[in-house]
Amino acid sequence: MSLKKAYLLVILLLVIDQISKIYIKTHFMLEEKIKVFGQNWFQIFFIENEGMAWGVEIPGAYGKLFLTLFRLLAVCGIGYWLHESVKNKSSNYLIVAIALILTGAFGNIIDSVFYGIIFDHSHGQTATLFSSDPYGTLFHGKVVDMLYFPIIEDYVLPEWLPIWGGKEFTFFNAIFNIADMAISTGVGILIFFNKRAFAPNHNEQDTFFKNNLE
């Protein structure tokens, strides 16, 4: 797979990611949610993530800035990895996986770096793009998440169950975005197709990706 095609994949997914986030910001209030096609298991649920995965935050006044700068360095490293992998004619599995991870990291960086200065807040209102009263500052934006798939939602566990008995249970309560999906898919390729991803140069195991991406 050529570097040009890898970059086209990154750009395409990045555009989809940002369009979805801008649409949610300008059409939903914070914590507003709707059922897609009337189904409980697929919902659009708008939240904003100030930290890392699952809402984890780095404490301290400079925690958010440190996280954003770390992400920028990570993107540079991943971009270099992609360039070298293409240059060394690595497996298409590896190149696609790196491109997906790069897309996800870069997509969330855009939120962290710019959203605080181009949007106003979403509390009780839909945000305005390029607002004259932005909610944050450069490098202190919030990541927009919206995809929610609660396969089992608000199920009350049996009383006889030790510790958790009588408590509500939701299966798969993570809320994420397109960028997160790209990262997860890229990591999944590296895990489940490890031998093919790190095989030396192109080989017969790359047939699927060759037929579809080249």
PAGUKOL-832256 format. One record per residue: residue in one letter; residue number from 1; x, y, z of N, C-alpha, C, O in turn. Coordinates in steps of 0.1 Angstrom, whole numbers, plus 5000, padded with zeros to 4 digits. Example, Ala and Ser with C-alpha at 12.3 -4.5 7.8 and 13.67 -1.06 7.14 Angstrom:
% PAGUKOL-832256
SITE:rest:nr:neast:nnorth:nup:caeast:canorth:caup:ceast:cnorth:cup:oeast:onorth:oup
SITE:A:1:5132:4943:5078:5123:4955:5078:5132:4967:5078:5142:4967:5085
SITE:S:2:5128:4978:5071:5137:4989:5071:5129:5000:5079:5134:5011:5080
END
This chain:
% PAGUKOL-832256
SITE:rest:nr:neast:nnorth:nup:caeast:canorth:caup:ceast:cnorth:cup:oeast:onorth:oup
SITE:M:1:5009:4988:5000:5000:5000:5000:5009:5012:5000:5018:5013:5008
SITE:S:2:5006:5022:4991:5014:5034:4990:5011:5044:5001:5001:5043:5008
SITE:L:3:5020:5053:5004:5019:5063:5014:5007:5072:5010:4999:5076:5019
SITE:K:4:5005:5075:4997:4994:5083:4993:4981:5077:4996:4972:5084:5001
SITE:K:5:4979:5064:4994:4967:5057:4997:4964:5057:5012:4953:5058:5017
SITE:A:6:4975:5055:5020:4974:5055:5034:4969:5069:5039:4961:5069:5048
SITE:Y:7:4975:5079:5034:4970:5093:5038:4956:5096:5033:4949:5102:5040
SITE:L:8:4952:5090:5022:4938:5092:5017:4929:5085:5027:4918:5091:5030
SITE:L:9:4932:5074:5032:4924:5067:5042:4923:5075:5055:4912:5076:5060
SITE:V:10:4934:5080:5059:4934:5089:5071:4925:5101:5069:4917:5104:5078
SITE:I:11:4927:5108:5058:4919:5120:5055:4904:5117:5055:4896:5124:5060
SITE:L:12:4901:5106:5048:4887:5103:5046:4880:5100:5060:4869:5106:5063
SITE:L:13:4886:5092:5068:4881:5089:5081:4881:5101:5090:4872:5103:5099
SITE:L:14:4891:5110:5089:4892:5122:5097:4881:5131:5094:4875:5137:5103
SITE:V:15:4878:5133:5081:4866:5141:5077:4853:5136:5082:4845:5144:5087
SITE:I:16:4851:5123:5082:4839:5117:5087:4838:5119:5102:4828:5123:5108
SITE:D:17:4849:5118:5109:4850:5120:5123:4846:5134:5127:4838:5136:5136
SITE:Q:18:4852:5144:5120:4850:5158:5124:4836:5162:5120:4830:5170:5127
SITE:I:19:4831:5158:5109:4817:5161:5105:4807:5156:5115:4798:5163:5119
SITE:S:20:4809:5144:5120:4800:5138:5130:4801:5146:5143:4790:5148:5149
SITE:K:21:4813:5150:5147:4814:5158:5159:4808:5172:5158:4801:5176:5167
SITE:I:22:4811:5178:5147:4805:5192:5145:4790:5191:5145:4783:5200:5150
SITE:Y:23:4785:5181:5138:4770:5180:5138:4764:5178:5152:4754:5184:5155
SITE:I:24:4770:5169:5159:4765:5167:5173:4766:5179:5181:4757:5183:5188
SITE:K:25:4777:5186:5181:4779:5198:5189:4769:5209:5185:4764:5216:5194
SITE:T:26:4765:5210:5173:4756:5221:5168:4742:5217:5168:4733:5225:5164
SITE:H:27:4739:5204:5171:4725:5200:5171:4720:5193:5184:4708:5190:5185
SITE:F:28:4729:5190:5193:4725:5184:5205:4730:5192:5217:4741:5198:5217
SITE:M:29:4723:5192:5228:4727:5197:5241:4735:5186:5248:4733:5174:5246
SITE:L:30:4743:5190:5257:4751:5181:5265:4742:5171:5272:4733:5175:5279
SITE:E:31:4746:5158:5271:4738:5147:5277:4725:5144:5270:4717:5136:5276
SITE:E:32:4722:5151:5259:4710:5147:5252:4712:5134:5244:4723:5132:5239
SITE:K:33:4702:5126:5243:4704:5113:5236:4691:5110:5229:4680:5113:5233
SITE:I:34:4693:5102:5218:4681:5098:5210:4684:5083:5206:4695:5079:5205
SITE:K:35:4673:5076:5204:4674:5062:5199:4675:5062:5184:4667:5068:5177
SITE:V:36:4684:5055:5178:4686:5054:5164:4676:5043:5159:4677:5032:5163
SITE:F:37:4668:5046:5149:4658:5037:5144:4649:5032:5155:4643:5021:5154
SITE:G:38:4647:5039:5166:4639:5035:5177:4644:5023:5185:4637:5017:5193
SITE:Q:39:4657:5020:5184:4663:5009:5191:4670:5013:5203:4678:5022:5203
SITE:N:40:4668:5005:5214:4675:5008:5227:4690:5005:5226:4698:5012:5232
SITE:W:41:4694:4996:5218:4708:4991:5217:4717:5000:5209:4729:4999:5209
SITE:F:42:4711:5010:5202:4719:5019:5194:4714:5033:5197:4703:5037:5192
SITE:Q:43:4722:5042:5203:4718:5055:5207:4728:5065:5204:4740:5062:5204
SITE:I:44:4724:5077:5201:4733:5089:5200:4732:5096:5214:4721:5101:5217
SITE:F:45:4743:5096:5221:4743:5102:5234:4755:5111:5235:4766:5107:5236
SITE:F:46:4752:5124:5235:4763:5134:5235:4769:5137:5248:4762:5142:5258
SITE:I:47:4782:5134:5250:4789:5138:5261:4803:5144:5257:4806:5143:5245
SITE:E:48:4810:5150:5266:4823:5155:5263:4833:5150:5273:4830:5149:5285
SITE:N:49:4844:5145:5267:4854:5139:5275:4866:5148:5277:4872:5152:5267
SITE:E:50:4869:5151:5289:4880:5160:5292:4894:5154:5294:4904:5160:5294
SITE:G:51:4894:5140:5295:4906:5134:5297:4909:5123:5287:4907:5124:5275
SITE:M:52:4914:5111:5292:4917:5100:5284:4905:5091:5282:4894:5095:5284
SITE:A:53:4908:5079:5278:4897:5069:5276:4889:5067:5289:4894:5068:5300
SITE:W:54:4876:5065:5288:4867:5063:5299:4866:5075:5308:4862:5074:5320
SITE:G:55:4869:5087:5303:4868:5099:5311:4879:5101:5321:4877:5110:5330
SITE:V:56:4889:5093:5321:4900:5094:5331:4907:5108:5329:4909:5112:5317
SITE:E:57:4910:5115:5339:4916:5128:5338:4929:5128:5345:4931:5121:5355
SITE:I:58:4938:5137:5341:4951:5139:5347:4949:5150:5357:4946:5161:5352
SITE:P:59:4951:5148:5370:4949:5159:5379:4959:5171:5378:4969:5169:5373
SITE:G:60:4955:5182:5384:4963:5194:5384:4960:5204:5373:4953:5201:5364
SITE:A:61:4965:5216:5375:4961:5227:5366:4966:5225:5352:4960:5230:5342
SITE:Y:62:4977:5218:5351:4983:5216:5337:4981:5202:5332:4987:5198:5322
SITE:G:63:4972:5194:5338:4969:5180:5334:4964:5179:5320:4969:5171:5312
SITE:K:64:4954:5188:5317:4949:5188:5303:4959:5192:5293:4959:5186:5282
SITE:L:65:4967:5202:5296:4977:5207:5286:4987:5196:5284:4992:5193:5273
SITE:F:66:4991:5189:5295:5001:5178:5294:4996:5167:5285:5003:5162:5276
SITE:L:67:4983:5163:5287:4977:5153:5279:4977:5156:5264:4980:5148:5256
SITE:T:68:4973:5169:5261:4972:5173:5247:4986:5173:5240:4987:5169:5229
SITE:L:69:4996:5178:5248:5009:5178:5242:5015:5164:5240:5022:5161:5231
SITE:F:70:5011:5155:5250:5015:5141:5248:5009:5135:5236:5015:5127:5228
SITE:R:71:4996:5138:5233:4989:5133:5221:4996:5138:5209:4997:5131:5199
SITE:L:72:5000:5151:5209:5007:5157:5197:5020:5149:5194:5023:5146:5183
SITE:L:73:5028:5146:5205:5040:5139:5203:5037:5125:5198:5044:5119:5189
SITE:A:74:5026:5119:5203:5023:5105:5199:5019:5105:5184:5023:5096:5177
SITE:V:75:5012:5115:5180:5008:5116:5166:5020:5117:5157:5021:5110:5146
SITE:C:76:5030:5125:5161:5042:5126:5153:5050:5112:5152:5054:5108:5142
SITE:G:77:5050:5105:5164:5056:5092:5164:5049:5082:5155:5055:5074:5148
SITE:I:78:5036:5082:5156:5028:5073:5147:5029:5076:5133:5030:5067:5124
SITE:G:79:5029:5089:5129:5031:5094:5116:5045:5089:5110:5046:5085:5099
SITE:Y:80:5055:5090:5118:5068:5085:5114:5068:5070:5112:5074:5065:5103
SITE:W:81:5061:5063:5121:5060:5048:5120:5053:5044:5107:5057:5035:5100
SITE:L:82:5043:5052:5103:5036:5049:5091:5045:5051:5079:5045:5043:5070
SITE:H:83:5052:5062:5079:5061:5066:5068:5072:5055:5066:5074:5051:5055
SITE:E:84:5078:5051:5077:5088:5041:5077:5083:5027:5072:5090:5019:5065
SITE:S:85:5071:5024:5077:5064:5011:5073:5062:5010:5058:5064:5000:5052
SITE:V:86:5057:5021:5052:5055:5021:5038:5068:5021:5031:5070:5014:5021
SITE:K:87:5078:5029:5036:5091:5029:5029:5098:5015:5029:5104:5011:5020
SITE:N:88:5096:5007:5040:5102:4994:5041:5093:4983:5035:5096:4971:5037
SITE:K:89:5082:4987:5029:5073:4978:5022:5068:4968:5032:5068:4956:5029
SITE:S:90:5063:4973:5043:5058:4964:5054:5044:4959:5049:5038:4963:5039
SITE:S:91:5039:4949:5057:5026:4943:5054:5015:4954:5053:5015:4963:5060
SITE:N:92:5005:4951:5044:4994:4961:5043:4986:4960:5056:4979:4970:5059
SITE:Y:93:4985:4949:5063:4978:4948:5075:4984:4958:5085:4977:4966:5092
SITE:L:94:4997:4959:5086:5004:4968:5095:5001:4983:5090:4999:4991:5099
SITE:I:95:5003:4986:5077:5001:4999:5073:4987:5004:5075:4985:5016:5080
SITE:V:96:4977:4996:5072:4963:5000:5075:4960:5002:5090:4954:5012:5094
SITE:A:97:4966:4993:5098:4964:4994:5113:4970:5008:5118:4964:5015:5126
SITE:I:98:4982:5011:5113:4989:5023:5117:4981:5035:5113:4979:5045:5120
SITE:A:99:4976:5035:5100:4968:5046:5095:4955:5048:5103:4952:5059:5105
SITE:L:100:4949:5037:5107:4937:5039:5116:4940:5045:5129:4933:5053:5134
SITE:I:101:4951:5040:5135:4955:5045:5148:4959:5060:5147:4955:5068:5156
SITE:L:102:4966:5064:5136:4969:5078:5134:4957:5086:5132:4956:5097:5138
SITE:T:103:4947:5081:5125:4934:5088:5123:4928:5091:5136:4923:5103:5139
SITE:G:104:4927:5081:5145:4920:5082:5157:4927:5092:5167:4920:5101:5173
SITE:A:105:4940:5091:5167:4947:5100:5176:4946:5115:5171:4944:5124:5179
SITE:F:106:4947:5117:5158:4947:5130:5153:4933:5136:5154:4931:5148:5156
SITE:G:107:4923:5127:5152:4909:5132:5153:4906:5138:5167:4899:5148:5168
SITE:N:108:4910:5131:5177:4907:5136:5191:4916:5147:5195:4913:5156:5203
SITE:I:109:4928:5148:5188:4937:5160:5191:4930:5173:5186:4931:5183:5192
SITE:I:110:4924:5172:5174:4917:5184:5169:4907:5189:5179:4906:5201:5181
SITE:D:111:4899:5180:5185:4890:5185:5196:4897:5191:5207:4894:5202:5211
SITE:S:112:4908:5185:5212:4915:5190:5224:4922:5203:5221:4922:5212:5230
SITE:V:113:4927:5205:5209:4934:5217:5206:4925:5229:5202:4927:5240:5207
SITE:F:114:4915:5226:5194:4908:5237:5188:4893:5239:5193:4888:5250:5192
SITE:Y:115:4887:5229:5198:4872:5230:5201:4870:5240:5212:4859:5247:5212
SITE:G:116:4879:5242:5221:4877:5252:5232:4877:5266:5227:4872:5275:5234
SITE:I:117:4882:5269:5215:4882:5283:5210:4873:5285:5198:4872:5297:5193
SITE:I:118:4866:5275:5193:4857:5277:5182:4843:5274:5186:4834:5277:5178
SITE:F:119:4840:5268:5197:4826:5265:5201:4824:5272:5215:4833:5273:5223
SITE:D:120:4811:5276:5217:4807:5279:5230:4802:5267:5237:4802:5256:5231
SITE:H:121:4797:5268:5250:4794:5256:5258:4781:5249:5253:4773:5255:5245
SITE:S:122:4779:5237:5257:4767:5229:5253:4758:5226:5265:4749:5217:5263
SITE:H:123:4759:5233:5276:4751:5231:5287:4737:5238:5285:4736:5250:5286
SITE:G:124:4727:5230:5283:4713:5236:5281:4711:5243:5268:4701:5250:5266
SITE:Q:125:4720:5241:5259:4719:5248:5246:4728:5240:5236:4737:5232:5239
SITE:T:126:4724:5242:5223:4733:5236:5212:4744:5246:5210:4742:5258:5210
SITE:A:127:4756:5241:5208:4768:5250:5207:4768:5257:5193:4762:5252:5184
SITE:T:128:4775:5268:5193:4776:5276:5181:4790:5275:5176:4800:5277:5183
SITE:L:129:4792:5271:5163:4805:5270:5157:4811:5284:5154:4804:5293:5149
SITE:F:130:4823:5286:5157:4830:5299:5156:4823:5310:5165:4820:5321:5160
SITE:S:131:4820:5306:5177:4813:5315:5186:4822:5326:5190:4835:5325:5191
SITE:S:132:4816:5338:5193:4824:5349:5199:4826:5348:5214:4834:5356:5220
SITE:D:133:4820:5337:5220:4822:5335:5234:4825:5320:5236:4817:5313:5242
SITE:P:134:4837:5316:5232:4841:5302:5233:4842:5297:5248:4844:5305:5257
SITE:Y:135:4840:5284:5249:4840:5278:5263:4854:5276:5269:4855:5274:5281
SITE:G:136:4864:5276:5261:4878:5273:5266:4889:5281:5260:4886:5292:5255
SITE:T:137:4900:5275:5260:4912:5281:5254:4919:5271:5245:4916:5259:5245
SITE:L:138:4929:5276:5238:4937:5267:5229:4944:5256:5238:4949:5259:5249
SITE:F:139:4943:5244:5233:4948:5232:5239:4940:5227:5251:4943:5217:5258
SITE:H:140:4928:5233:5253:4920:5229:5265:4906:5226:5260:4896:5228:5268
SITE:G:141:4904:5221:5248:4891:5217:5243:4887:5203:5249:4895:5196:5254
SITE:K:142:4874:5200:5247:4869:5187:5251:4866:5178:5240:4861:5183:5229
SITE:V:143:4869:5165:5241:4866:5156:5231:4852:5152:5230:4846:5149:5240
SITE:V:144:4846:5152:5218:4832:5149:5217:4830:5134:5214:4836:5128:5205
SITE:D:145:4821:5128:5222:4817:5114:5221:4802:5113:5219:4795:5122:5224
SITE:M:146:4798:5103:5211:4783:5102:5209:4778:5089:5206:4766:5087:5207
SITE:L:147:4786:5079:5202:4781:5066:5199:4779:5057:5211:4789:5055:5219
SITE:Y:148:4767:5052:5213:4764:5045:5225:4756:5032:5221:4746:5033:5215
SITE:F:149:4762:5021:5226:4755:5008:5222:4753:5000:5235:4760:4990:5238
SITE:P:150:4742:5004:5243:4739:4996:5255:4731:4983:5252:4719:4984:5252
SITE:I:151:4738:4973:5249:4732:4960:5245:4722:4956:5256:4710:4952:5253
SITE:I:152:4726:4957:5269:4717:4955:5280:4717:4967:5289:4728:4971:5293
SITE:E:153:4706:4974:5290:4706:4987:5297:4697:4986:5309:4685:4982:5308
SITE:D:154:4702:4991:5321:4694:4993:5333:4687:4980:5338:4676:4980:5342
SITE:Y:155:4694:4969:5336:4690:4956:5340:4693:4954:5355:4704:4956:5359
SITE:V:156:4683:4951:5363:4685:4949:5377:4689:4935:5380:4682:4925:5377
SITE:L:157:4701:4933:5386:4706:4920:5389:4699:4914:5400:4694:4920:5409
SITE:P:158:4697:4900:5400:4690:4893:5410:4695:4896:5424:4707:4897:5427
SITE:E:159:4686:4897:5434:4689:4900:5448:4699:4890:5454:4707:4893:5462
SITE:W:160:4698:4877:5449:4706:4866:5455:4721:4867:5451:4729:4860:5457
SITE:L:161:4724:4875:5441:4738:4876:5436:4746:4884:5447:4743:4895:5451
SITE:P:162:4757:4878:5451:4766:4884:5461:4772:4898:5456:4775:4899:5444
SITE:I:163:4773:4907:5464:4779:4920:5462:4770:4929:5453:4766:4940:5456
SITE:W:164:4767:4924:5440:4760:4932:5430:4745:4930:5430:4738:4936:5422
SITE:G:165:4740:4921:5438:4726:4918:5438:4717:4931:5440:4720:4939:5449
SITE:G:166:4707:4932:5432:4698:4944:5433:4702:4956:5426:4695:4966:5426
SITE:K:167:4715:4956:5421:4720:4968:5415:4717:4968:5400:4716:4957:5394
SITE:E:168:4716:4980:5394:4714:4981:5379:4727:4978:5372:4738:4981:5376
SITE:F:169:4725:4971:5360:4736:4967:5352:4734:4971:5338:4723:4968:5332
SITE:T:170:4744:4977:5332:4744:4980:5317:4756:4973:5310:4767:4976:5314
SITE:F:171:4753:4965:5300:4764:4959:5293:4768:4968:5282:4760:4971:5273
SITE:F:172:4781:4971:5282:4787:4980:5272:4782:4994:5273:4774:4998:5265
SITE:N:173:4786:5001:5284:4782:5014:5286:4792:5025:5281:4790:5037:5285
SITE:A:174:4802:5021:5273:4811:5031:5268:4805:5039:5258:4797:5035:5250
SITE:I:175:4808:5052:5258:4804:5062:5248:4816:5067:5240:4826:5071:5247
SITE:F:176:4816:5066:5227:4828:5068:5220:4825:5076:5206:4814:5079:5204
SITE:N:177:4835:5078:5198:4834:5085:5186:4841:5077:5174:4846:5067:5177
SITE:I:178:4840:5083:5162:4846:5076:5151:4861:5075:5153:4867:5064:5149
SITE:A:179:4868:5085:5158:4882:5084:5161:4886:5073:5170:4895:5065:5168
SITE:D:180:4878:5071:5180:4880:5060:5190:4878:5046:5183:4886:5037:5185
SITE:M:181:4868:5045:5174:4866:5033:5166:4878:5030:5157:4882:5018:5156
SITE:A:182:4884:5040:5151:4895:5038:5143:4907:5033:5151:4914:5024:5146
SITE:I:183:4910:5039:5162:4920:5034:5171:4918:5019:5175:4927:5011:5174
SITE:S:184:4906:5016:5179:4903:5003:5184:4904:4992:5172:4909:4981:5174
SITE:T:185:4900:4996:5160:4901:4987:5149:4915:4985:5145:4919:4974:5142
SITE:G:186:4923:4996:5145:4938:4994:5142:4945:4985:5152:4953:4977:5148
SITE:V:187:4942:4987:5165:4948:4979:5176:4943:4964:5174:4951:4955:5176
SITE:G:188:4930:4963:5170:4925:4950:5168:4932:4942:5157:4935:4930:5158
SITE:I:189:4935:4949:5146:4942:4943:5135:4956:4938:5140:4960:4927:5136
SITE:L:190:4963:4947:5148:4976:4943:5153:4976:4931:5162:4985:4923:5162
SITE:I:191:4965:4930:5169:4963:4919:5179:4959:4906:5172:4966:4895:5173
SITE:F:192:4949:4906:5164:4943:4894:5158:4950:4890:5145:4950:4878:5141
SITE:F:193:4957:4899:5139:4965:4896:5127:4979:4899:5129:4986:4904:5120
SITE:N:194:4984:4896:5141:4998:4899:5145:5008:4894:5135:5017:4901:5131
SITE:K:195:5007:4881:5132:5017:4875:5124:5018:4880:5110:5028:4882:5104
SITE:R:196:5006:4883:5105:5005:4889:5091:5009:4903:5091:5016:4908:5082
SITE:A:197:5005:4911:5102:5009:4925:5102:5024:4927:5103:5029:4936:5097
SITE:F:198:5031:4918:5110:5045:4920:5112:5054:4911:5103:5065:4908:5106
SITE:A:199:5047:4905:5093:5054:4896:5084:5064:4905:5075:5061:4916:5072
SITE:P:200:5076:4900:5072:5085:4908:5064:5081:4911:5050:5078:4901:5042
SITE:N:201:5080:4923:5047:5076:4928:5033:5062:4922:5029:5055:4916:5037
SITE:H:202:5058:4923:5016:5046:4918:5011:5047:4903:5009:5057:4898:5005
SITE:N:203:5036:4896:5012:5036:4881:5010:5022:4877:5006:5013:4886:5005
SITE:E:204:5020:4864:5005:5007:4859:5001:4996:4862:5011:4984:4862:5007
SITE:Q:205:5000:4865:5023:4990:4868:5033:4983:4881:5031:4973:4884:5038
SITE:D:206:4989:4890:5023:4983:4903:5021:4973:4903:5009:4969:4914:5005
SITE:T:207:4969:4892:5004:4961:4891:4992:4948:4899:4994:4944:4907:4985
SITE:F:208:4942:4898:5006:4929:4905:5009:4931:4920:5007:4923:4927:5000
SITE:F:209:4941:4926:5014:4943:4940:5013:4948:4945:5000:4944:4956:4995
SITE:K:210:4955:4937:4993:4960:4940:4979:4948:4942:4970:4947:4951:4962
SITE:N:211:4939:4932:4971:4927:4932:4962:4918:4944:4964:4911:4948:4955
SITE:N:212:4918:4949:4977:4908:4959:4980:4914:4973:4982:4906:4983:4981
SITE:L:213:4927:4974:4983:4933:4987:4986:4943:4992:4976:4948:5003:4976
SITE:E:214:4947:4983:4967:4957:4987:4957:4952:4984:4943:4959:4987:4933
END
